[in-house]
């Protein structure tokens, strides 16, 4: 995971201090080059020099953009032209990505009262979709064998995504977490599961997987097939005291030369496998995801050119607008 977090409001930029003041309310997470998570009422912490972990509030936070000779807003924005794109294009792409992060409630949606009922309903929706539109619901490119999972496990992940709520705590559900960001809370007894919403997200997942299917076949997507790509990064996954899945990435230990030399196909395969590792974790589905990114020893330009911009945007779209993941906290450590 790698990210530069910037607020949309340019007026918040202080040219004298060369910092971006990031309000507590959700700033736009501009995720450049690698993977990310959504910014929907989740917490974002940025640490420079001093300690900032998932238990800290880090308020008020400031995002410094003045490394690698990025001494002004104009220089920062102009740097995108060297990457073969523009600031406006990247902003537009990420607005589009983030808008699809949480899905929508729509008129005519079908609801269930419990998970088993929702699973049966979404199975019927798959059969009807295959019969009427010829949609391929074989999930042949999904790396299920790598994690000992079935198609039903994928369906349940999207159902749980539709069930949990990022926007308010439900004090009556018996769940609490003292750490920053809290946990996902299930629906109350009076609320129902929006199965149609889960199916729309599942359809977006299937379409994205089909769009890169040629990259995910021959060889099939397995741990052994992406092991060499994974070795480029220093990645660790565990669960915290609130049972949230914690994904720690040490960018300073990334083998940048090997990363930049590998093909976009191999990069896509690696991140698709990682995404399934994350969203097929039941605790990530029910409690949420925490991302911790150590940015020590990496400069602005190396950071910006880790991946081709369009590859990064494509992967980000998959993580934010397609997969059934809800992040509760994002922490950047030792930021430039």
Secondary structure, 3 states (H helix, E strand, C coil): CCCEECCCCHHHEECCCCEEEECCCCCCEECCCCCCCCCCCCEEEECCCCCCCCCCCCCCEEEECCCCCCCCHHHHHHHHHHCCCCHHHHHHHHHHHHHCCCCCCCCCCCEECCHHHHHHHHHHHHHHHHHHHCCCCCCCCCCCHHHCCCHHHHHHHHHHHHHCECCCCCHHHCCCCCCCCCCCECCCCCCCEEHHHHHHHHHHHHHHHHHCHHHHCCCCCCHHHHHHHHCCCCEEEEECCCCCEEEEEEHHHCCHHHHHHCCHHHHHHHHHHHHHHHHCCHHHHHHCEEEEEECCCCCHHHHHCCCCHHHHHHHHHHHHHCCCCCEEEEEEECCC
